[in-house]
Amino acid sequence: MHPARPALALLALLCLGWHGMSQANDEVPLLFGVFPFLPPTQLETLFVPVAIDLSRTIRRPVQFRTRPSFAEFDDEVARQTYDLVFMQPFSYARLARQNGYESFVRSATPINAVFVTTEDSPVKTIDDLRGRVLATPPASAAVTLLGLQLLLENHLQPGKDIRLDNRNSHFSCIRRIRIGKAAACVTAKHPLGVFEQKSGIHLRTIAESETIPASTYAIHRRVDPVLRDKLAQRIIGWKDNEEGQKILKDFRHSYYIPSRDSDYDPVRNILDKLNRIMPHETRGERPE
């Protein structure tokens, strides 16, 4: 398990000041797992403040955790390691219900996959990718699966008409087009925005997939419903206070809304369709 870095973890504890707390469940940390859609240091920068904010809300430690890969994170979800999770839509649709997790809040803004390339690339449309290499995040990532669906809709068969290059992160995917190893990269608007802001390099979008509900905060059924309600009220209320507005700004999100398991049924439908065509890819596997 990849914990938050010691300095950040210590900072979180110092900021909280657990004065007057009981010695019972109030001091048992709530484990907060976040899927690794960004490098660990950037996840820490984003989510340690979230953990601190939620800890203050419920007056109980909330400990940020992640894993080095999507597959390892999904394994932790399957083991029901975390009490609270931030999950991408397809992992949620595939793993949450049977492992005791339920969506309770999500960003009001849906997500989609964007196909990007460099400004000087000869690739202008998705059909121009025929016979070329397309870089993607991990095979089980939401945008990768949305990208597969868009390829199939455009009569581009992965492995036949186009070669996929699955990388371990969005940034690794983007780097492939920067060094000329791929014609385009499938990513999402948030990591794309982070890359462009940090690098000063603008990438050109050539195609976008349909939208689906965004990544979700989900909570395990073992967590006290009273705590669940407090967490939901706080996250939904971020838009109304200064601390929350800073969190939303850092995430490039407008606000959060109540969510439920059935909101992800359209994602399950996409997953079912892809499973019939490309079962290995939807599980993050590679065919032998």
C-alpha positions as CSV (number, residue, x, y, z in Angstrom):
1,M,0.0,0.0,0.0
2,H,1.3,3.4,-0.9
3,P,0.7,5.8,2.1
4,A,0.8,9.5,1.9
5,R,4.3,10.8,2.3
6,P,5.4,11.0,6.0
7,A,5.7,14.8,6.0
8,L,2.2,15.3,4.6
9,A,0.8,12.6,6.9
10,L,2.4,14.4,9.9
11,L,1.1,17.7,8.7
12,A,-2.4,16.3,8.4
13,L,-2.3,15.0,12.0
14,L,-0.9,18.2,13.3
15,C,-3.6,20.2,11.6
16,L,-6.4,18.2,13.1
17,G,-5.7,18.4,16.8
18,W,-7.8,15.6,18.2
19,H,-8.7,17.4,21.5
20,G,-11.3,15.9,23.7
21,M,-11.9,12.9,21.5
22,S,-12.9,9.6,23.0
23,Q,-10.5,6.7,23.0
24,A,-13.0,4.4,21.2
25,N,-14.0,4.5,17.5
26,D,-13.4,8.2,17.2
27,E,-9.7,7.5,17.0
28,V,-9.9,4.6,14.6
29,P,-8.8,6.0,11.2
30,L,-11.2,5.9,8.3
31,L,-9.2,4.6,5.4
32,F,-9.7,6.7,2.3
33,G,-8.5,5.0,-1.0
34,V,-8.0,7.0,-4.2
35,F,-7.5,5.4,-7.6
36,P,-4.1,6.3,-9.1
37,F,-5.1,8.5,-12.0
38,L,-2.2,10.9,-11.4
39,P,1.4,10.3,-10.1
40,P,1.5,9.7,-6.3
41,T,2.9,13.2,-5.4
42,Q,0.1,14.9,-7.3
43,L,-2.5,12.7,-5.8
44,E,-1.2,13.6,-2.3
45,T,-1.3,17.3,-3.2
46,L,-5.0,17.0,-4.2
47,F,-6.3,14.5,-1.7
48,V,-4.5,15.1,1.6
49,P,-6.4,18.4,2.0
50,V,-9.6,16.4,1.3
51,A,-8.7,14.0,4.0
52,I,-7.9,16.8,6.5
53,D,-11.2,18.5,5.6
54,L,-13.3,15.4,6.1
55,S,-11.4,14.5,9.3
56,R,-12.4,17.8,10.8
57,T,-16.0,17.2,9.7
58,I,-16.4,13.8,11.3
59,R,-13.9,14.5,14.2
60,R,-12.1,11.3,13.3
61,P,-8.8,10.7,11.4
62,V,-9.2,10.1,7.7
63,Q,-6.1,8.5,6.1
64,F,-5.3,8.9,2.5
65,R,-4.2,5.8,0.6
66,T,-3.5,4.9,-3.0
67,R,-1.7,2.1,-4.9
68,P,0.9,2.2,-7.7
69,S,-1.4,0.8,-10.4
70,F,-5.1,0.7,-11.3
71,A,-5.0,-3.1,-11.0
72,E,-3.5,-3.0,-7.5
73,F,-6.1,-0.4,-6.4
74,D,-8.9,-2.6,-7.7
75,D,-7.5,-5.5,-5.8
76,E,-7.7,-3.5,-2.6
77,V,-11.3,-2.6,-3.4
78,A,-12.1,-6.3,-3.9
79,R,-10.5,-7.0,-0.5
80,Q,-12.7,-4.2,1.0
81,T,-9.6,-2.6,2.4
82,Y,-10.9,1.0,2.3
83,D,-13.8,2.5,4.2
84,L,-14.2,5.5,1.8
85,V,-13.0,5.4,-1.9
86,F,-12.8,7.7,-4.8
87,M,-13.3,5.4,-7.8
88,Q,-13.4,5.8,-11.6
89,P,-16.7,4.9,-13.1
90,F,-15.9,1.6,-14.7
91,S,-14.1,0.3,-11.6
92,Y,-17.1,1.3,-9.6
93,A,-19.6,-0.4,-12.0
94,R,-17.5,-3.5,-12.1
95,L,-16.5,-3.9,-8.4
96,A,-18.4,-1.7,-6.0
97,R,-21.8,-3.4,-5.4
98,Q,-20.5,-6.9,-4.8
99,N,-17.8,-5.7,-2.4
100,G,-20.0,-3.6,-0.2
101,Y,-19.5,-0.1,-1.6
102,E,-22.1,2.4,-2.7
103,S,-21.8,5.7,-4.5
104,F,-23.1,8.6,-2.4
105,V,-21.6,11.8,-4.0
106,R,-20.1,12.6,-7.3
107,S,-19.0,15.6,-9.4
108,A,-21.9,17.3,-11.2
109,T,-19.8,17.4,-14.3
110,P,-19.8,14.2,-16.4
111,I,-16.6,12.9,-17.9
112,N,-15.5,11.6,-21.3
113,A,-12.4,10.5,-23.2
114,V,-10.5,13.0,-25.4
115,F,-8.1,11.9,-28.1
116,V,-5.2,14.4,-28.2
117,T,-2.2,14.9,-30.4
118,T,0.5,17.5,-30.9
119,E,-0.2,20.7,-32.7
120,D,2.0,19.8,-35.6
121,S,0.7,16.2,-36.0
122,P,-0.7,15.2,-39.4
123,V,-3.5,13.4,-37.6
124,K,-6.6,15.5,-37.9
125,T,-9.5,13.0,-37.3
126,I,-10.0,9.7,-35.6
127,D,-10.0,7.9,-38.9
128,D,-6.4,9.2,-39.5
129,L,-5.4,6.9,-36.6
130,R,-5.9,3.9,-38.9
131,G,-2.6,1.9,-39.1
132,R,-1.0,4.0,-36.3
133,V,-0.3,3.7,-32.6
134,L,-2.8,5.0,-30.0
135,A,-1.4,5.5,-26.4
136,T,-3.8,5.0,-23.6
137,P,-3.8,5.0,-19.8
138,P,-4.1,1.5,-18.2
139,A,-6.4,-0.8,-20.0
140,S,-9.1,-0.7,-17.3
141,A,-9.1,3.1,-17.0
142,A,-12.5,4.8,-17.7
143,V,-11.2,6.9,-20.6
144,T,-9.4,3.9,-22.1
145,L,-12.7,2.0,-22.2
146,L,-14.6,5.0,-23.5
147,G,-11.9,5.3,-26.1
148,L,-12.3,1.7,-27.2
149,Q,-16.0,2.2,-27.6
150,L,-15.4,5.3,-29.8
151,L,-12.9,3.4,-31.9
152,L,-15.4,0.6,-32.5
153,E,-18.1,3.1,-33.4
154,N,-15.7,4.4,-36.0
155,H,-15.0,0.9,-37.4
156,L,-11.5,0.9,-36.0
157,Q,-10.7,-2.6,-34.6
158,P,-7.9,-2.4,-31.9
159,G,-5.2,-4.9,-32.7
160,K,-6.2,-4.9,-36.4
161,D,-6.7,-1.4,-37.6
162,I,-4.9,0.4,-34.8
163,R,-2.3,-0.7,-32.2
164,L,-3.0,0.2,-28.6
165,D,-0.1,1.2,-26.3
166,N,-1.3,0.9,-22.7
167,R,0.7,3.0,-20.3
168,N,0.6,3.2,-16.5
169,S,-0.8,6.7,-16.2
170,H,-2.4,9.6,-18.2
171,F,0.9,11.5,-18.1
172,S,2.8,8.5,-19.5
173,C,0.3,8.3,-22.2
174,I,0.8,12.0,-23.1
175,R,4.5,11.6,-23.1
176,R,4.3,9.0,-25.8
177,I,3.0,11.5,-28.3
178,R,5.5,14.1,-27.1
179,I,8.4,11.7,-28.0
180,G,6.8,10.5,-31.2
181,K,6.1,6.9,-30.0
182,A,2.3,7.3,-30.6
183,A,0.1,9.2,-33.0
184,A,-2.4,10.2,-30.3
185,C,-3.2,9.7,-26.6
186,V,-6.6,9.0,-25.0
187,T,-6.9,11.0,-21.8
188,A,-9.4,13.0,-19.8
189,K,-9.8,16.8,-19.5
190,H,-8.6,17.0,-15.9
191,P,-5.1,15.4,-16.4
192,L,-4.9,17.1,-19.8
193,G,-5.4,20.5,-18.1
194,V,-2.9,19.7,-15.4
195,F,-0.3,18.7,-18.0
196,E,-0.9,21.8,-20.2
197,Q,-0.8,24.1,-17.1
198,K,2.5,22.6,-15.8
199,S,4.2,22.3,-19.2
200,G,2.9,25.3,-21.1
201,I,2.3,23.0,-24.1
202,H,-1.0,22.9,-25.8
203,L,-2.3,19.6,-27.3
204,R,-4.9,19.4,-30.0
205,T,-8.1,17.4,-29.5
206,I,-9.2,15.3,-32.5
207,A,-12.1,13.4,-31.0
208,E,-14.3,13.0,-27.9
209,S,-16.3,10.1,-26.6
210,E,-19.8,10.2,-25.1
211,T,-20.1,11.4,-21.5
212,I,-20.8,9.2,-18.4
213,P,-21.2,10.0,-14.7
214,A,-17.9,11.2,-13.2
215,S,-15.7,9.4,-10.7
216,T,-17.5,8.9,-7.5
217,Y,-17.0,8.9,-3.7
218,A,-18.3,5.6,-2.5
219,I,-18.5,4.3,1.1
220,H,-18.5,0.8,2.5
221,R,-21.7,-0.5,4.1
222,R,-19.8,-1.1,7.4
223,V,-19.4,2.7,7.9
224,D,-22.0,4.2,10.3
225,P,-24.8,5.9,8.3
226,V,-24.4,8.9,10.5
227,L,-20.8,9.3,9.3
228,R,-21.9,8.8,5.7
229,D,-24.5,11.6,6.0
230,K,-21.9,14.0,7.5
231,L,-19.4,13.2,4.8
232,A,-22.0,13.7,2.1
233,Q,-23.2,17.0,3.5
234,R,-19.7,18.3,3.7
235,I,-18.6,17.3,0.2
236,I,-21.9,18.7,-1.3
237,G,-21.4,21.8,0.8
238,W,-17.8,22.5,-0.4
239,K,-19.2,25.1,-2.9
240,D,-20.5,27.2,0.0
241,N,-17.3,27.7,2.0
242,E,-13.8,28.9,1.5
243,E,-12.0,25.7,2.3
244,G,-14.3,23.7,0.0
245,Q,-14.1,26.2,-2.8
246,K,-10.3,25.8,-2.8
247,I,-10.6,22.0,-3.0
248,L,-13.1,22.4,-5.9
249,K,-10.7,24.8,-7.7
250,D,-7.8,22.4,-7.3
251,F,-9.9,19.6,-8.8
252,R,-11.3,21.9,-11.6
253,H,-14.8,20.8,-10.4
254,S,-17.8,23.0,-10.0
255,Y,-19.7,21.2,-7.3
256,Y,-20.8,17.8,-6.1
257,I,-24.2,16.2,-6.1
258,P,-25.9,13.3,-4.3
259,S,-25.3,10.0,-6.2
260,R,-26.6,6.5,-6.1
261,D,-25.6,3.1,-7.4
262,S,-28.2,3.1,-10.2
263,D,-26.6,6.3,-11.7
264,Y,-23.8,4.0,-13.0
265,D,-26.1,1.6,-14.8
266,P,-25.3,3.2,-18.2
267,V,-21.6,2.5,-17.4
268,R,-22.5,-1.1,-16.7
269,N,-24.2,-1.2,-20.1
270,I,-21.1,0.0,-21.9
271,L,-19.0,-2.5,-19.9
272,D,-21.3,-5.3,-20.9
273,K,-21.0,-4.4,-24.6
274,L,-17.2,-4.1,-24.5
275,N,-17.0,-7.4,-22.5
276,R,-18.7,-9.3,-25.3
277,I,-16.1,-7.9,-27.8
278,M,-12.9,-7.4,-25.8
279,P,-13.2,-9.1,-22.5
280,H,-9.5,-8.9,-21.6
281,E,-9.3,-5.2,-22.0
282,T,-12.3,-4.4,-19.8
283,R,-10.6,-6.3,-16.9
284,G,-7.2,-4.6,-17.6
285,E,-5.7,-7.8,-18.9
286,R,-3.8,-8.5,-22.1
287,P,-4.7,-11.5,-24.3
288,E,-2.1,-14.3,-24.4
